[in-house]
Structures are given as structure tokens and as C-alpha cells.
Amino acid sequence: MSLFGVLTVVFVVLKLTGVISWSWLLVLLPLLPVIIMQIISMIFIHQASRKIKKSSSKW
């Protein structure tokens, strides 16, 4: 589990136990970098697969 995952779990536990009174947006904020990296990776893989398909169709 990454640092962002650990932070998210810690913040959720603290929120559910009432130790912190942050909004859920702030509690789940550590997930944002992970989600952004996954979206960027998916776009990159999609573009690479399209390029491979185009180059293989020329044969």
C-alpha cells in the first residue's frame, strides 16, 4: 500500500471515530494523486495501442 493509501485509511478511521471533523473531501484528498496518475496511465496506454494498431495495419 502506498503512502497515499495509508494516509487515506488513517484519515477515514479518524473521521469515523470522531477525532477529526474535516469534510469528506479533505479526508479523501490523498486519493487524488493516485487517481490522476491512473488516468494519465490509461490515456498513455490508449494512445500507444492506437499507434501500434495503425502501424500494424500497414503491413
C-alpha positions as a Markdown table, in Angstrom:
| # | Residue | x | y | z |
|---|---|---|---|---|
| 1 | Met | 0.0 | 0.0 | 0.0 |
| 2 | Ser | 1.3 | 3.4 | -0.9 |
| 3 | Leu | 1.8 | 6.4 | 1.3 |
| 4 | Phe | -1.4 | 7.9 | -0.1 |
| 5 | Gly | -3.4 | 4.8 | 0.6 |
| 6 | Val | -2.1 | 4.7 | 4.2 |
| 7 | Leu | -3.0 | 8.4 | 4.7 |
| 8 | Thr | -6.5 | 7.8 | 3.3 |
| 9 | Val | -7.1 | 4.9 | 5.7 |
| 10 | Val | -5.8 | 6.8 | 8.7 |
| 11 | Phe | -7.9 | 9.9 | 7.8 |
| 12 | Val | -11.1 | 7.7 | 7.3 |
| 13 | Val | -10.6 | 6.0 | 10.6 |
| 14 | Leu | -10.0 | 9.3 | 12.4 |
| 15 | Lys | -13.1 | 10.8 | 10.7 |
| 16 | Leu | -15.3 | 7.8 | 11.5 |
| 17 | Thr | -14.2 | 7.8 | 15.2 |
| 18 | Gly | -14.9 | 11.5 | 15.5 |
| 19 | Val | -11.3 | 12.5 | 16.2 |
| 20 | Ile | -11.3 | 14.9 | 13.3 |
| 21 | Ser | -14.2 | 16.9 | 11.9 |
| 22 | Trp | -12.9 | 17.5 | 8.4 |
| 23 | Ser | -15.1 | 17.3 | 5.4 |
| 24 | Trp | -15.1 | 14.1 | 3.5 |
| 25 | Leu | -13.4 | 15.9 | 0.6 |
| 26 | Leu | -10.4 | 16.6 | 2.7 |
| 27 | Val | -10.4 | 13.1 | 4.2 |
| 28 | Leu | -10.3 | 11.6 | 0.7 |
| 29 | Leu | -7.9 | 14.1 | -0.8 |
| 30 | Pro | -4.9 | 11.8 | -0.6 |
| 31 | Leu | -6.5 | 9.6 | -3.2 |
| 32 | Leu | -6.4 | 12.4 | -5.8 |
| 33 | Pro | -2.7 | 11.9 | -6.9 |
| 34 | Val | -3.4 | 8.2 | -7.3 |
| 35 | Ile | -6.5 | 8.8 | -9.4 |
| 36 | Ile | -4.7 | 11.4 | -11.6 |
| 37 | Met | -1.8 | 9.0 | -12.2 |
| 38 | Gln | -4.2 | 6.2 | -13.2 |
| 39 | Ile | -6.0 | 8.5 | -15.6 |
| 40 | Ile | -2.7 | 9.6 | -17.2 |
| 41 | Ser | -1.5 | 6.0 | -17.5 |
| 42 | Met | -4.8 | 4.9 | -19.1 |
| 43 | Ile | -4.5 | 7.8 | -21.7 |
| 44 | Phe | -0.9 | 6.9 | -22.4 |
| 45 | Ile | -1.7 | 3.2 | -22.9 |
| 46 | His | -4.7 | 4.0 | -25.1 |
| 47 | Gln | -2.6 | 6.3 | -27.3 |
| 48 | Ala | 0.2 | 3.7 | -27.5 |
| 49 | Ser | -2.2 | 1.0 | -28.5 |
| 50 | Arg | -3.8 | 3.1 | -31.2 |
| 51 | Lys | -0.3 | 3.9 | -32.6 |
| 52 | Ile | 0.6 | 0.2 | -32.6 |
| 53 | Lys | -2.7 | -0.7 | -34.4 |
| 54 | Lys | -2.1 | 1.9 | -37.0 |
| 55 | Ser | 1.5 | 0.7 | -37.7 |
| 56 | Ser | 0.5 | -3.0 | -37.8 |
| 57 | Ser | -2.4 | -2.3 | -40.2 |
| 58 | Lys | 0.1 | -1.0 | -42.9 |
| 59 | Trp | 1.6 | -4.5 | -43.2 |
